[in-house]
């Protein structure tokens, strides 16, 4: 590779004398050597183009670790394609379309192909430019196949989709029956964080010269958490299967103060940028089960995340349409709280610790995302689109299709119950039970009123109070809403809630 990436720089000298017939546009989240646009790629006739647009790098306040991962992974992948005999251009341009126009200027008015893009906006821009789409098989469920399932449903229950997936794909089933006699072992996988537990070491990925070039470009000191090559991603998969899969299930919903990763796989970034394929993860996990290396409770839980939730979220993004991201069913209007962008702006140990972890490596696992960060956005009435944009910008595995349904539908219940029948609101009792953050915190999770009451406990009841007319009609929420009638200190709670909200806005609580 060259030492510098300018407006248009060739990674390596291309093979001379080839007659090119197609341009293959490779998005930074389609880095797979055998799927997507590469399902029919031919190094003798195809030019591969990657575009690092200014919008992608500087258009929003992206987390630098996220940018580092995406850019370094794409450049490593491009170099590998060169080594495999492809003519490759890695272009820097103002926009993706400008980069593709530059490629056409060099190679002629060739047809441009790419795998179906991962956002409505990109789909529309590329379609308007005349790009032809190849079916996106980076997922196990095509968009057409998912739409057939969704159109046949009265309600979009993920569990129903997941069981259909198990049967369709033949995963952990025999004669239509689930392995172990149960479809779902979720009830067995809700243990609190263990005490005096030794977590396996976290696999580190060393940085090479190309990584350092990207880090220098971004003025960023990269962590050693994330691999930027397919080889590194495969090593992470092997490490998870060997050291973490067996323990994944029991503690998947817990949050430990002494280990940010616990038994989580750390594979979602590689799935979402294409370096790994879902079929590889499922094959590795089920093989471990067959060899007796991991129990069904953990294997099923992991498989459910891969073929159930992930595929469901992608399918629902496309099925629900482009306007879905603008929903605000609870009329939440609060500006993004300062603690989301500065972990020092809160005395809440759980929130400050989670945001600090996110600031360092652009990742925390699904429970801190849902039950701490999103829970706080929900009960404070934070504007869904502001919170969505922040989540989209900060997390290393964030893409539009991931974050829109997860935030609008699940995290802040802005869609009125289209995806989830109840909001994921919780008080301090849940956080005390499932995390290790409450010990030593300035606030008491058992208290809902008073100066040292846990903000989550106060705001949970205040949230129910503010939206009681909406949720009393919800069969999964009516009992909690009716519980307001038993609160003798409701006036004091309401007063404390206003103090908490003002303190959170000022960065003092």
PyMOL commands that set and color helices and strands:
alter all, ss='L'
color gray80, all
select helices_A, chain A and resi 36-40+54-58+64-83+96-107+120-128+143-151+158-169+179-181+186-188+209-218+230-243+245-248+268-273+278-290+296-320+322-326+338-340+343-345+349-361+366-380+384-394+400-411+428-434+455-466+468-471+478-486+490-506
alter helices_A, ss='H'
color red, helices_A
select strands_A, chain A and resi 8-10+22-25+46-53+87-93+111-115+132-134+173-174+177-178
alter strands_A, ss='S'
color yellow, strands_A
deselect
rebuild
show_as cartoon
